[in-house]
Amino acid sequence: MSFIRAATLARSAANITTRLYATEAGAPKSRLPLYLVGAGLVAAGTYGYVTFAKTDQEKPKKVLTSALDPQNFVDVKLKRVEPYNHNTASFVFELPEGQASLLPIASCVVLKAENLKDANGKPMARPYTPVSPSDAEGELTFLIKRYDNGNVSKYIHSLAPGDTLAVKGPLPKWTWKSDYLTNEFDEVGLIAGGTGITPMYQILQHALAEKDNKTKFKLLFANVTEGDILMREQLDAMKQKYPEKLDVVYVVDKPTGKWKGPTGYITPDLIKQYIAPPSLGEKVKVFVCGPPPQVAALAGKKAGMKQGELGGALKELGYTEDQVYKF
Protein backbone atom coordinates (compact mmCIF):
# COMPACT_ATOMS: atom_id res chain seq x y z
CA MET A 1 0.00 0.00 0.00
CA SER A 2 1.38 3.44 -0.94
CA PHE A 3 0.64 6.73 0.63
CA ILE A 4 0.23 10.37 -0.37
CA ARG A 5 0.93 12.60 2.55
CA ALA A 6 0.16 16.28 2.94
CA ALA A 7 3.19 18.47 2.20
CA THR A 8 2.80 20.32 5.42
CA LEU A 9 3.45 17.11 7.33
CA ALA A 10 6.95 16.87 5.90
CA ARG A 11 7.75 20.52 6.56
CA SER A 12 6.80 20.93 10.19
CA ALA A 13 6.59 18.62 13.18
CA ALA A 14 3.89 20.87 14.54
CA ASN A 15 1.77 20.03 11.54
CA ILE A 16 2.49 16.32 11.57
CA THR A 17 -0.77 14.68 12.43
CA THR A 18 -1.01 11.57 10.34
CA ARG A 19 0.90 8.46 9.41
CA LEU A 20 0.08 5.44 7.39
CA TYR A 21 1.92 2.40 8.55
CA ALA A 22 1.65 -0.11 5.70
CA THR A 23 1.63 -3.85 6.03
CA GLU A 24 1.13 -5.08 2.47
CA ALA A 25 2.93 -4.70 -0.82
CA GLY A 26 1.91 -1.69 -2.86
CA ALA A 27 -1.53 -1.80 -4.45
CA PRO A 28 -2.67 -0.15 -7.67
CA LYS A 29 -2.72 3.63 -7.55
CA SER A 30 -6.51 3.61 -7.45
CA ARG A 31 -6.19 2.27 -3.92
CA LEU A 32 -3.79 4.92 -2.66
CA PRO A 33 -4.83 6.36 0.71
CA LEU A 34 -5.33 10.12 0.69
CA TYR A 35 -4.72 12.05 3.84
CA LEU A 36 -7.44 14.52 4.65
CA VAL A 37 -5.73 17.29 6.53
CA GLY A 38 -6.97 20.85 6.89
CA ALA A 39 -6.12 23.76 9.09
CA GLY A 40 -9.22 23.20 11.16
CA LEU A 41 -8.33 19.55 11.67
CA VAL A 42 -4.79 20.40 12.75
CA ALA A 43 -6.07 22.90 15.26
CA ALA A 44 -8.43 20.34 16.67
CA GLY A 45 -5.73 17.66 16.84
CA THR A 46 -7.67 15.23 14.66
CA TYR A 47 -6.78 13.52 11.45
CA GLY A 48 -7.87 10.76 9.11
CA TYR A 49 -7.55 9.16 5.73
CA VAL A 50 -9.70 7.65 3.03
CA THR A 51 -9.14 4.25 1.45
CA PHE A 52 -10.51 4.02 -2.08
CA ALA A 53 -12.11 0.83 -3.32
CA LYS A 54 -11.49 -0.50 -6.80
CA THR A 55 -14.85 0.47 -8.27
CA ASP A 56 -15.99 2.05 -11.48
CA GLN A 57 -16.88 5.29 -9.72
CA GLU A 58 -13.88 5.26 -7.30
CA LYS A 59 -16.05 6.24 -4.34
CA PRO A 60 -14.50 6.41 -0.87
CA LYS A 61 -14.79 3.10 0.92
CA LYS A 62 -14.14 4.20 4.48
CA VAL A 63 -12.77 7.07 6.50
CA LEU A 64 -10.68 6.36 9.58
CA THR A 65 -10.00 9.00 12.18
CA SER A 66 -7.32 8.99 14.83
CA ALA A 67 -8.10 7.83 18.33
CA LEU A 68 -5.15 9.84 19.65
CA ASP A 69 -4.60 13.45 20.65
CA PRO A 70 -1.15 15.10 20.36
CA GLN A 71 -2.02 17.57 23.11
CA ASN A 72 -3.89 15.48 25.66
CA PHE A 73 -3.76 12.01 27.16
CA VAL A 74 -6.49 9.61 26.08
CA ASP A 75 -7.40 6.46 28.02
CA VAL A 76 -7.29 3.22 26.02
CA LYS A 77 -8.48 -0.16 27.29
CA LEU A 78 -6.20 -3.20 27.31
CA LYS A 79 -7.77 -5.85 25.10
CA ARG A 80 -5.28 -8.69 25.49
CA VAL A 81 -1.69 -9.54 26.42
CA GLU A 82 0.38 -11.82 24.18
CA PRO A 83 3.58 -13.13 25.84
CA TYR A 84 6.61 -12.96 23.51
CA ASN A 85 9.50 -14.30 25.58
CA HIS A 86 10.68 -14.47 29.18
CA ASN A 87 10.52 -10.69 29.76
CA THR A 88 8.62 -9.20 26.82
CA ALA A 89 4.98 -9.18 25.76
CA SER A 90 2.68 -7.55 23.22
CA PHE A 91 0.01 -5.34 24.77
CA VAL A 92 -2.98 -4.87 22.48
CA PHE A 93 -5.20 -1.90 23.34
CA GLU A 94 -8.71 -1.42 22.02
CA LEU A 95 -9.62 1.62 19.91
CA PRO A 96 -13.15 2.68 18.95
CA GLU A 97 -14.70 1.45 15.71
CA GLY A 98 -13.66 3.56 12.75
CA GLN A 99 -10.51 4.77 14.48
CA ALA A 100 -6.80 3.93 14.24
CA SER A 101 -3.59 5.49 15.52
CA LEU A 102 -2.68 7.07 12.15
CA LEU A 103 0.76 7.96 13.48
CA PRO A 104 3.18 9.56 11.01
CA ILE A 105 6.46 7.85 10.12
CA ALA A 106 8.49 7.98 12.22
CA SER A 107 6.95 8.89 15.55
CA CYS A 108 6.11 7.50 18.95
CA VAL A 109 3.58 8.12 21.71
CA VAL A 110 3.85 8.73 25.43
CA LEU A 111 2.35 6.19 27.84
CA LYS A 112 1.51 7.45 31.32
CA ALA A 113 1.31 5.36 34.48
CA GLU A 114 -1.23 7.41 36.39
CA ASN A 115 -0.72 5.51 39.64
CA LEU A 116 3.09 5.87 39.62
CA LYS A 117 4.48 9.18 40.85
CA ASP A 118 7.96 10.65 40.43
CA ALA A 119 9.90 12.64 43.05
CA ASN A 120 7.78 15.70 42.24
CA GLY A 121 4.50 13.83 42.66
CA LYS A 122 3.74 13.75 38.94
CA PRO A 123 2.65 10.60 37.10
CA MET A 124 5.50 8.76 35.38
CA ALA A 125 5.47 8.58 31.60
CA ARG A 126 7.71 7.07 28.94
CA PRO A 127 7.80 7.15 25.12
CA TYR A 128 7.02 3.96 23.21
CA THR A 129 6.76 3.15 19.51
CA PRO A 130 3.74 1.02 18.51
CA VAL A 131 4.33 -2.06 16.37
CA SER A 132 0.80 -2.21 14.98
CA PRO A 133 0.18 -0.68 11.55
CA SER A 134 -0.81 2.97 11.65
CA ASP A 135 -4.01 2.18 9.77
CA ALA A 136 -4.98 -0.81 11.93
CA GLU A 137 -8.59 -0.10 12.80
CA GLY A 138 -9.62 -0.71 16.39
CA GLU A 139 -6.22 -1.72 17.83
CA LEU A 140 -2.99 -0.21 19.09
CA THR A 141 -0.19 -2.66 19.93
CA PHE A 142 3.06 -2.19 21.84
CA LEU A 143 5.90 -4.67 22.30
CA ILE A 144 7.22 -3.90 25.78
CA LYS A 145 10.12 -5.42 27.67
CA ARG A 146 9.95 -5.57 31.45
CA TYR A 147 13.01 -3.99 33.07
CA ASP A 148 13.75 -4.55 36.76
CA ASN A 149 14.61 -0.87 37.13
CA GLY A 150 11.91 0.35 34.73
CA ASN A 151 8.94 1.54 36.76
CA VAL A 152 6.69 2.24 33.79
CA SER A 153 7.49 -1.04 32.05
CA LYS A 154 6.78 -2.96 35.26
CA TYR A 155 3.52 -1.06 35.67
CA ILE A 156 2.39 -1.92 32.13
CA HIS A 157 3.30 -5.57 32.67
CA SER A 158 1.04 -5.57 35.73
CA LEU A 159 -2.02 -4.57 33.69
CA ALA A 160 -4.80 -7.06 32.98
CA PRO A 161 -7.36 -7.05 30.16
CA GLY A 162 -9.95 -4.39 30.92
CA ASP A 163 -7.47 -2.03 32.57
CA THR A 164 -6.82 1.33 30.97
CA LEU A 165 -3.65 3.24 30.14
CA ALA A 166 -3.24 6.90 29.19
CA VAL A 167 -1.63 7.59 25.80
CA LYS A 168 -0.71 10.87 24.08
CA GLY A 169 0.66 11.39 20.61
CA PRO A 170 2.04 11.51 18.10
CA LEU A 171 5.47 12.65 19.20
CA PRO A 172 7.19 13.16 15.83
CA LYS A 173 10.74 11.95 15.40
CA TRP A 174 12.23 11.63 11.92
CA THR A 175 9.91 12.61 9.07
CA TRP A 176 10.08 9.86 6.46
CA LYS A 177 9.63 11.80 3.22
CA SER A 178 9.65 8.90 0.80
CA ASP A 179 6.35 7.98 -0.77
CA TYR A 180 5.41 6.53 -4.12
CA LEU A 181 6.75 9.67 -5.83
CA THR A 182 10.20 9.95 -4.22
CA ASN A 183 13.06 7.98 -2.71
CA GLU A 184 15.03 10.22 -0.41
CA PHE A 185 17.93 7.81 0.20
CA ASP A 186 19.65 5.13 -1.85
CA GLU A 187 20.84 3.26 1.26
CA VAL A 188 19.58 3.27 4.84
CA GLY A 189 21.44 1.66 7.72
CA LEU A 190 19.48 0.64 10.81
CA ILE A 191 21.48 -0.14 13.96
CA ALA A 192 19.35 -1.35 16.86
CA GLY A 193 19.70 -2.98 20.24
CA GLY A 194 16.93 -4.71 22.22
CA THR A 195 13.62 -2.85 22.17
CA GLY A 196 15.30 -0.22 20.00
CA ILE A 197 14.02 -2.34 17.13
CA THR A 198 10.51 -0.81 17.32
CA PRO A 199 11.16 2.49 15.46
CA MET A 200 13.25 0.58 12.91
CA TYR A 201 10.37 -1.83 12.36
CA GLN A 202 8.03 1.13 11.99
CA ILE A 203 10.17 2.54 9.16
CA LEU A 204 10.63 -0.81 7.45
CA GLN A 205 6.96 -1.73 7.63
CA HIS A 206 6.03 1.54 5.97
CA ALA A 207 8.81 2.02 3.40
CA LEU A 208 9.15 -1.53 2.08
CA ALA A 209 5.45 -1.72 1.30
CA GLU A 210 5.66 1.24 -1.08
CA LYS A 211 5.49 -0.28 -4.53
CA ASP A 212 7.91 2.27 -6.00
CA ASN A 213 10.43 2.04 -3.17
CA LYS A 214 14.02 1.82 -4.40
CA THR A 215 15.81 2.38 -1.08
CA LYS A 216 17.91 -0.51 0.23
CA PHE A 217 17.89 -1.18 3.96
CA LYS A 218 20.54 -2.93 6.08
CA LEU A 219 19.62 -3.79 9.67
CA LEU A 220 22.22 -4.61 12.34
CA PHE A 221 20.29 -5.88 15.36
CA ALA A 222 22.18 -6.62 18.59
CA ASN A 223 20.90 -8.64 21.55
CA VAL A 224 22.34 -10.44 24.56
CA THR A 225 21.14 -13.92 23.54
CA GLU A 226 19.35 -15.43 20.58
CA GLY A 227 16.22 -15.75 22.72
CA ASP A 228 16.24 -11.99 23.27
CA ILE A 229 15.81 -11.19 19.56
CA LEU A 230 12.48 -9.40 19.26
CA MET A 231 10.23 -9.49 16.18
CA ARG A 232 12.53 -12.00 14.50
CA GLU A 233 9.68 -13.74 12.71
CA GLN A 234 8.39 -10.47 11.27
CA LEU A 235 11.87 -9.30 10.24
CA ASP A 236 12.71 -12.63 8.59
CA ALA A 237 9.40 -12.51 6.72
CA MET A 238 10.21 -9.01 5.49
CA LYS A 239 13.65 -10.14 4.35
CA GLN A 240 12.12 -13.03 2.44
CA LYS A 241 9.46 -10.81 0.87
CA TYR A 242 11.88 -8.03 -0.10
CA PRO A 243 15.22 -9.81 -0.63
CA GLU A 244 16.64 -7.09 -2.87
CA LYS A 245 15.62 -4.25 -0.55
CA LEU A 246 16.35 -5.59 2.96
CA ASP A 247 19.22 -7.38 4.64
CA VAL A 248 19.05 -8.32 8.33
CA VAL A 249 22.08 -9.23 10.43
CA TYR A 250 21.57 -10.45 14.00
CA VAL A 251 24.42 -9.93 16.48
CA VAL A 252 24.45 -11.89 19.76
CA ASP A 253 26.66 -11.15 22.74
CA LYS A 254 26.26 -14.56 24.43
CA PRO A 255 25.84 -17.17 21.69
CA THR A 256 25.07 -20.82 22.02
CA GLY A 257 27.05 -23.50 20.23
CA LYS A 258 24.70 -23.50 17.23
CA TRP A 259 24.89 -19.74 16.61
CA LYS A 260 26.45 -18.91 13.22
CA GLY A 261 26.06 -15.13 13.09
CA PRO A 262 28.31 -12.32 14.39
CA THR A 263 28.99 -12.28 18.11
CA GLY A 264 29.85 -9.65 20.69
CA TYR A 265 29.02 -5.99 20.18
CA ILE A 266 28.41 -3.98 17.03
CA THR A 267 31.90 -2.86 16.07
CA PRO A 268 33.25 -0.42 13.47
CA ASP A 269 34.28 -3.43 11.38
CA LEU A 270 30.70 -4.76 11.36
CA ILE A 271 29.40 -1.33 10.40
CA LYS A 272 31.89 -1.11 7.53
CA GLN A 273 30.92 -4.60 6.41
CA TYR A 274 27.16 -4.10 6.31
CA ILE A 275 26.26 -0.39 6.38
CA ALA A 276 26.62 1.84 3.31
CA PRO A 277 29.66 4.14 3.53
CA PRO A 278 29.55 7.87 4.32
CA SER A 279 30.99 8.56 0.88
CA LEU A 280 27.43 8.30 -0.48
CA GLY A 281 26.81 11.73 1.01
CA GLU A 282 23.18 12.80 1.18
CA LYS A 283 22.03 9.49 -0.30
CA VAL A 284 22.83 7.49 2.85
CA LYS A 285 21.19 7.67 6.27
CA VAL A 286 21.96 5.72 9.44
CA PHE A 287 19.38 5.38 12.21
CA VAL A 288 20.45 4.28 15.69
CA CYS A 289 18.23 3.17 18.59
CA GLY A 290 19.00 1.13 21.68
CA PRO A 291 20.12 1.37 25.30
CA PRO A 292 21.87 4.70 26.06
CA PRO A 293 25.35 3.11 26.45
CA GLN A 294 25.03 1.47 23.04
CA VAL A 295 23.84 4.68 21.37
CA ALA A 296 26.70 6.62 22.98
CA ALA A 297 29.29 4.08 21.79
CA LEU A 298 27.94 4.08 18.25
CA ALA A 299 26.88 7.68 17.69
CA GLY A 300 27.57 9.76 20.80
CA LYS A 301 25.23 10.63 23.67
CA LYS A 302 21.88 12.26 23.06
CA ALA A 303 21.26 15.61 24.74
CA GLY A 304 17.91 14.85 26.32
CA MET A 305 15.34 15.00 23.53
CA LYS A 306 17.91 16.59 21.21
CA GLN A 307 20.37 14.71 19.03
CA GLY A 308 23.56 15.88 20.73
CA GLU A 309 26.94 15.83 19.03
CA LEU A 310 27.83 12.94 16.78
CA GLY A 311 30.48 10.69 18.30
CA GLY A 312 31.45 7.06 18.73
CA ALA A 313 32.10 4.56 15.98
CA LEU A 314 30.06 6.32 13.30
CA LYS A 315 32.02 9.54 13.69
CA GLU A 316 35.29 7.61 13.60
CA LEU A 317 34.17 6.00 10.35
CA GLY A 318 33.58 9.39 8.76
CA TYR A 319 29.82 9.80 8.97
CA THR A 320 28.49 13.33 9.49
CA GLU A 321 25.70 14.59 11.74
CA ASP A 322 23.45 14.99 8.70
CA GLN A 323 23.88 11.30 7.91
CA VAL A 324 23.02 9.97 11.38
CA TYR A 325 19.81 10.11 13.41
CA LYS A 326 19.47 8.87 16.99
CA PHE A 327 16.00 7.79 18.13
Secondary structure, DSSP 8 states (H G I E B T S, - for coil): ---B--HHHHH-GGG--------S----GGG--EEE--HHHHHHT--EEEEE-S-SS--EEEEEEES--SSS-EEEEEEEEEE-SSSEEEEEEE--TTEE----SSEEEEEEEEEEE-TTS-EEEEEE---S-TT-TTEEEEEEE--TT-HHHHHHHT--TT-EEEEEEEEE-S----BTTB---SEEEEEEEGGGHHHHHHHHHHHTT-TT---EEEEEEEESSGGG-TTHHHHHHHHHHSTTTEEEEEEESS--TT--S-BSS--HHHHHHHS--GGGGGGEEEEEES-HHHHHHHH---BTTB-----HHHHHTT--GGGEEE-
